């Protein structure tokens, strides 16, 4: 992945799961990685593991000013921002509409949808000025199908998928590469919380059907290459066997 050598990649939700696996893989590919998450201790430890290529910034993506400041800090430290991976997301509260706590429901929208907007908004002016940049948002099959007790998650992911399309429409002519990734079910802590809820068919899945976190990480790395240009503005799904073969997953 020589295309990424020396590039600066911002990864939200970088403390664990897909985010942490992505940070490690991009760093191995020669990128500078900027780790954003609310859990400062966890991203600090990950940055220490990766080394000087990594910068950890404690950040709540639901707050625009915090994201804007994180982007400015990344540019000051590494000199540019070339890739944004909108990965931060929450699955709680898993609850039916009739019973869900309104404040918790709204917070999920703030993280999963407004957080994606905040990331895009904070990097777009820099990428436009540079005439290049890649923005990838981690999506979900929940963006396209209703799931019991996931009204917050389905709604926010659907909104984020539309944001991706809007961002592509407005910026493709400026040299920016914007797309989404729907990884399917991944063996992360989020899936453990889903399993524990016991609600809806997703919670009933056997653990061995979930893909490892390094599969989405490898997909995200590939999506930053010119080989993925046929999918600009679209949502790639790892459920597609042809896509898996193209990336080299098995």
C-alpha positions, 0 to 999 in steps of 0.5 A, spaced: 500 500 500 505 505 497 499 509 496 498 510 503 505 511 505 506 518 509 499 519 509 495 521 515 489 517 517 484 519 522 480 514 525 474 515 530 472 510 535 479 507 535 480 504 542 477 497 540 474 493 535 474 495 528 478 502 530 484 499 533 485 493 528 484 499 523 489 503 526 494 497 527 494 495 520 494 502 517 500 504 521 504 497 518 502 500 511 506 506 513 501 511 515 500 516 520 494 514 524 490 519 529 486 515 534 480 519 536 475 516 542 472 518 548 477 513 552 483 516 553 487 511 556 485 506 551 487 510 545 494 512 549 496 505 550 494 503 543 498 509 540 504 507 545 504 500 542 504 503 535 509 508 536 511 515 533 506 514 527 500 514 532 497 520 535 492 519 541 486 525 542 481 524 547 475 526 543 467 526 543 465 525 536 458 528 538 461 535 539 463 539 533 468 543 536 472 537 539 472 534 532 474 540 529 480 541 534 482 534 533 483 535 526 487 541 527 491 538 532 492 532 527 494 537 521 499 541 526 502 534 528 503 531 522 502 536 516 496 534 513 489 530 513 489 525 508 484 520 510 478 520 515 475 513 517 468 515 521 468 508 525 465 511 532 458 508 533 454 505 539 449 500 539 445 502 546 440 503 548 437 496 545 430 497 547 423 498 544 420 504 541 415 504 547 420 504 552 426 507 550 429 512 554 429 519 550 435 522 552 439 515 550 436 515 544 438 522 542 445 520 544 446 514 540 443 519 534 449 524 536 454 519 536 452 515 530 449 520 525 452 527 528 458 524 529 459 522 522 457 529 520 462 532 524 468 528 522 466 530 515 465 537 516 471 538 520 476 535 514 472 537 508 475 544 507 482 541 508 481 536 503 478 541 498 484 545 499 489 540 498 484 537 492 485 530 494 482 526 500 478 519 502 472 519 507 470 512 509 464 511 513 463 504 517 455 503 515 451 497 517 446 492 514 441 496 519 442 502 515 437 498 510 433 494 514 429 495 520 431 491 526 427 490 533 429 494 538 434 498 534 430 504 532 436 508 534 441 504 530 437 503 524 435 510 523 442 513 525 446 508 520 441 510 514 442 517 515 450 516 515 449 512 509 445 518 506 450 523 508 456 519 504 452 519 498 451 527 499 458 528 501 460 524 494 455 528 490 458 535 493 465 533 492 467 528 487 469 533 482 474 536 487 478 530 487 475 527 494 474 519 494 468 518 499 464 511 500 461 507 505 463 500 508 458 495 511 462 490 514 456 485 516 457 482 523 464 483 527 466 479 533 467 485 537 465 488 544 459 491 541 456 484 538 457 481 546 452 487 548 448 485 542 448 477 544 447 479 552 440 483 550 437 477 547 433 481 543 432 480 535 435 475 531 442 478 531 442 476 538 441 469 536 447 468 532 452 463 533 459 467 535 463 463 530 459 466 524 462 473 526 468 475 522 474 478 525 475 485 526 481 485 521 477 483 515 474 490 515 480 493 517 483 490 511 477 492 507 478 499 509 485 499 507 484 497 500 478 502 499 483 507 500 487 505 494 485 506 487 483 499 486 477 501 489 475 507 485 469 503 481 465 504 488 466 511 489 460 514 492 457 507 494 457 502 500 461 496 499 459 490 503 463 484 506 457 480 505 459 480 497 463 474 496 466 478 490 468 483 494 472 479 499 476 475 493 478 482 491 480 484 497 484 477 499 479 475 504 477 468 505 
